[in-house]
Protein backbone atom coordinates (compact mmCIF):
# COMPACT_ATOMS: atom_id res chain seq x y z
CA UNK A 1 0.00 0.00 0.00
CA UNK A 2 1.50 3.33 -1.09
CA UNK A 3 1.21 6.51 0.96
CA UNK A 4 0.13 9.50 -1.14
CA UNK A 5 0.58 13.19 -0.36
CA UNK A 6 -2.73 14.48 0.99
CA UNK A 7 -2.80 17.08 -1.78
CA UNK A 8 -2.19 14.50 -4.52
CA UNK A 9 -4.66 14.91 -7.40
CA UNK A 10 -5.77 11.27 -7.37
CA UNK A 11 -6.41 11.44 -3.61
CA UNK A 12 -8.43 14.63 -4.12
CA UNK A 13 -10.51 12.97 -6.85
CA UNK A 14 -11.23 9.91 -4.72
CA UNK A 15 -12.14 12.08 -1.71
CA UNK A 16 -14.46 14.19 -3.88
CA UNK A 17 -16.23 11.02 -5.00
CA UNK A 18 -16.56 9.83 -1.39
CA UNK A 19 -17.99 13.25 -0.47
CA UNK A 20 -20.59 12.99 -3.23
CA UNK A 21 -21.55 9.52 -2.02
CA UNK A 22 -21.89 10.70 1.58
CA UNK A 23 -23.99 13.63 0.38
CA UNK A 24 -26.31 11.18 -1.37
CA UNK A 25 -26.68 9.05 1.76
CA UNK A 26 -26.86 11.84 4.36
CA UNK A 27 -27.75 15.01 2.46
CA UNK A 28 -31.16 16.66 2.62
CA UNK A 29 -32.74 20.07 2.00
CA UNK A 30 -31.31 21.04 5.38
CA UNK A 31 -27.77 19.77 4.89
CA UNK A 32 -25.17 19.49 2.14
CA UNK A 33 -21.55 18.40 2.36
CA UNK A 34 -18.43 19.73 0.66
CA UNK A 35 -14.87 18.49 0.98
CA UNK A 36 -12.76 20.77 3.16
CA UNK A 37 -9.47 18.88 3.47
CA UNK A 38 -7.86 15.51 2.81
CA UNK A 39 -5.81 14.52 5.86
CA UNK A 40 -4.33 11.21 4.69
CA UNK A 41 -4.46 9.07 1.55
CA UNK A 42 -3.08 5.65 0.63
CA UNK A 43 -3.47 3.67 -2.59
CA UNK A 44 -3.69 -0.10 -2.71
CA UNK A 45 -3.28 -1.92 -6.03
CA UNK A 46 -5.39 -5.08 -6.01
CA UNK A 47 -4.37 -7.46 -8.80
CA UNK A 48 -7.08 -8.05 -11.44
CA UNK A 49 -9.56 -5.98 -9.40
CA UNK A 50 -8.61 -2.33 -9.32
CA UNK A 51 -7.18 0.52 -7.27
CA UNK A 52 -8.46 1.11 -3.76
CA UNK A 53 -7.96 4.44 -1.99
CA UNK A 54 -7.95 4.59 1.81
CA UNK A 55 -8.83 8.13 2.86
CA UNK A 56 -9.13 10.35 5.91
CA UNK A 57 -10.75 13.74 5.31
CA UNK A 58 -12.89 16.55 6.71
CA UNK A 59 -16.28 17.63 5.38
CA UNK A 60 -18.01 20.93 6.02
CA UNK A 61 -21.70 21.80 5.84
CA UNK A 62 -22.53 24.11 2.91
CA UNK A 63 -24.97 25.98 5.17
CA UNK A 64 -22.68 26.29 8.19
CA UNK A 65 -19.00 26.42 7.30
CA UNK A 66 -18.11 26.02 10.99
CA UNK A 67 -19.95 22.67 11.09
CA UNK A 68 -17.47 19.94 10.16
CA UNK A 69 -17.17 16.17 10.47
CA UNK A 70 -14.22 13.81 10.22
CA UNK A 71 -14.62 10.90 7.83
CA UNK A 72 -12.78 7.84 6.62
CA UNK A 73 -13.57 6.09 3.35
CA UNK A 74 -12.43 3.36 1.01
CA UNK A 75 -12.98 3.95 -2.70
CA UNK A 76 -12.42 1.06 -5.12
CA UNK A 77 -12.17 1.82 -8.83
CA UNK A 78 -12.70 -1.34 -10.89
CA UNK A 79 -10.17 -2.17 -13.58
CA UNK A 80 -11.32 -2.24 -17.17
CA UNK A 81 -15.05 -1.80 -16.55
CA UNK A 82 -16.07 1.78 -17.17
CA UNK A 83 -19.75 0.89 -16.69
CA UNK A 84 -19.25 -0.30 -13.11
CA UNK A 85 -19.62 2.42 -10.47
CA UNK A 86 -16.81 2.60 -7.91
CA UNK A 87 -17.39 0.87 -4.57
CA UNK A 88 -17.53 3.38 -1.71
CA UNK A 89 -17.55 2.55 1.99
CA UNK A 90 -17.36 5.29 4.60
CA UNK A 91 -17.49 6.04 8.29
CA UNK A 92 -18.48 9.36 9.85
CA UNK A 93 -16.97 10.10 13.24
CA UNK A 94 -19.37 11.53 15.80
CA UNK A 95 -23.01 12.53 15.43
CA UNK A 96 -24.41 14.54 12.56
CA UNK A 97 -26.38 17.69 13.25
CA UNK A 98 -30.11 16.99 13.36
CA UNK A 99 -31.88 18.61 10.40
CA UNK A 100 -35.42 17.32 11.07
CA UNK A 101 -36.80 20.78 11.79
CA UNK A 102 -35.36 22.36 8.65
CA UNK A 103 -36.35 19.37 6.51
CA UNK A 104 -39.92 19.30 7.82
CA UNK A 105 -40.30 23.07 7.40
CA UNK A 106 -39.23 22.76 3.77
CA UNK A 107 -41.47 19.73 3.19
CA UNK A 108 -44.54 21.45 4.60
CA UNK A 109 -43.83 24.67 2.67
CA UNK A 110 -43.61 22.84 -0.65
CA UNK A 111 -46.66 20.69 0.11
CA UNK A 112 -48.70 23.82 0.87
CA UNK A 113 -47.88 25.61 -2.40
CA UNK A 114 -50.91 26.36 -4.55
CA UNK A 115 -48.80 26.09 -7.71
CA UNK A 116 -45.85 23.75 -8.31
CA UNK A 117 -42.47 25.35 -7.67
CA UNK A 118 -40.36 26.30 -10.68
CA UNK A 119 -37.05 28.16 -10.77
CA UNK A 120 -33.85 28.53 -12.80
CA UNK A 121 -30.21 29.58 -12.53
CA UNK A 122 -29.38 28.64 -8.92
CA UNK A 123 -27.01 30.23 -8.06
CA UNK A 124 -27.35 33.24 -10.36
CA UNK A 125 -24.49 34.74 -12.39
CA UNK A 126 -23.25 36.58 -9.30
CA UNK A 127 -23.18 33.44 -7.15
CA UNK A 128 -26.26 34.39 -5.13
CA UNK A 129 -28.86 31.93 -3.85
CA UNK A 130 -32.05 33.25 -2.25
CA UNK A 131 -32.87 31.76 1.18
CA UNK A 132 -35.99 30.01 -0.13
CA UNK A 133 -33.91 28.31 -2.85
CA UNK A 134 -31.14 27.07 -0.51
CA UNK A 135 -33.05 23.83 0.31
CA UNK A 136 -33.68 23.26 -3.40
CA UNK A 137 -29.95 23.58 -4.05
CA UNK A 138 -29.09 21.33 -1.09
CA UNK A 139 -31.47 18.67 -2.42
CA UNK A 140 -29.82 18.91 -5.85
CA UNK A 141 -26.41 18.67 -4.15
CA UNK A 142 -27.45 15.39 -2.49
CA UNK A 143 -29.09 13.98 -5.62
CA UNK A 144 -26.16 14.90 -7.85
CA UNK A 145 -24.09 12.66 -5.59
CA UNK A 146 -25.81 9.72 -7.29
CA UNK A 147 -24.94 10.95 -10.78
CA UNK A 148 -21.35 11.65 -9.73
CA UNK A 149 -20.97 8.24 -8.07
CA UNK A 150 -22.38 6.35 -11.07
CA UNK A 151 -20.25 8.18 -13.63
CA UNK A 152 -16.92 8.69 -11.86
CA UNK A 153 -13.68 7.03 -12.84
CA UNK A 154 -10.21 7.33 -11.35
CA UNK A 155 -9.51 10.19 -13.78
CA UNK A 156 -12.58 12.38 -13.15
CA UNK A 157 -13.66 14.86 -10.50
CA UNK A 158 -17.25 16.12 -10.73
CA UNK A 159 -19.05 18.78 -8.74
CA UNK A 160 -22.44 20.44 -9.03
CA UNK A 161 -21.92 23.90 -10.56
CA UNK A 162 -25.45 25.20 -11.07
CA UNK A 163 -29.12 24.29 -11.30
CA UNK A 164 -30.20 25.51 -14.73
CA UNK A 165 -33.84 24.63 -14.19
CA UNK A 166 -35.98 22.89 -11.58
CA UNK A 167 -39.69 22.14 -11.68
CA UNK A 168 -41.78 20.42 -9.07
CA UNK A 169 -43.83 17.49 -10.39
CA UNK A 170 -47.31 17.13 -8.95
CA UNK A 171 -47.90 13.89 -7.05
CA UNK A 172 -50.81 12.37 -5.17
CA UNK A 173 -48.69 10.48 -2.62
CA UNK A 174 -46.52 11.73 0.26
CA UNK A 175 -43.33 12.26 -1.74
CA UNK A 176 -41.98 15.46 -3.25
CA UNK A 177 -40.74 15.12 -6.82
CA UNK A 178 -38.54 17.55 -8.71
CA UNK A 179 -37.25 17.50 -12.27
CA UNK A 180 -33.80 19.11 -12.40
CA UNK A 181 -31.48 20.12 -15.19
CA UNK A 182 -28.09 20.71 -13.59
CA UNK A 183 -24.62 21.64 -14.77
CA UNK A 184 -21.79 19.41 -13.56
CA UNK A 185 -18.24 20.74 -13.61
CA UNK A 186 -15.62 18.10 -14.46
CA UNK A 187 -12.46 19.48 -12.87
CA UNK A 188 -9.88 17.53 -14.88
CA UNK A 189 -11.15 18.38 -18.38
CA UNK A 190 -12.83 21.64 -17.26
CA UNK A 191 -15.93 20.47 -19.12
CA UNK A 192 -19.38 21.74 -18.09
CA UNK A 193 -21.93 18.95 -18.59
CA UNK A 194 -25.73 19.38 -18.57
CA UNK A 195 -27.52 16.55 -16.79
CA UNK A 196 -31.20 15.82 -16.20
CA UNK A 197 -32.31 14.05 -13.03
CA UNK A 198 -35.69 13.23 -11.54
CA UNK A 199 -35.55 13.34 -7.75
CA UNK A 200 -37.90 11.97 -5.11
CA UNK A 201 -37.60 13.07 -1.50
CA UNK A 202 -39.42 12.57 1.78
CA UNK A 203 -38.14 13.56 5.25
CA UNK A 204 -38.43 9.98 6.48
CA UNK A 205 -37.04 8.23 3.41
CA UNK A 206 -34.24 10.40 2.06
CA UNK A 207 -33.20 11.15 -1.51
CA UNK A 208 -33.81 8.91 -4.50
CA UNK A 209 -32.85 9.59 -8.11
CA UNK A 210 -35.36 7.72 -10.26
CA UNK A 211 -34.08 8.85 -13.65
CA UNK A 212 -31.02 10.65 -14.96
CA UNK A 213 -29.41 11.30 -18.32
CA UNK A 214 -26.63 13.36 -19.80
CA UNK A 215 -27.99 16.16 -21.98
CA UNK A 216 -26.56 17.72 -25.16
CA UNK A 217 -24.84 21.03 -24.52
CA UNK A 218 -27.23 22.96 -26.76
CA UNK A 219 -30.12 21.86 -24.51
CA UNK A 220 -29.19 24.57 -21.98
CA UNK A 221 -27.89 27.29 -24.31
Buried (B, 14 or more C-beta within 10 A) or exposed (E): EEEBEBEBEBBBBBBBBBBBBBBBBBBBBBBBBBBBEBBBBBBBEEEEBBBBBBBBBBBBBBBEEEBBBEBBBBBBBBBEEEEBBBBBEBEBEEEEEEBEEBBBBBBEEBEEEEEEBEBEEBBEEEEEBEEEBBBBBBBBBBBBBBBBBBBBBBEBBBBBBBBBBBBBBEEEEEBBBBBBBBBBBBBEEEEEBBBBBBBBBBBEEBBBBEEBEEBEEEEBE
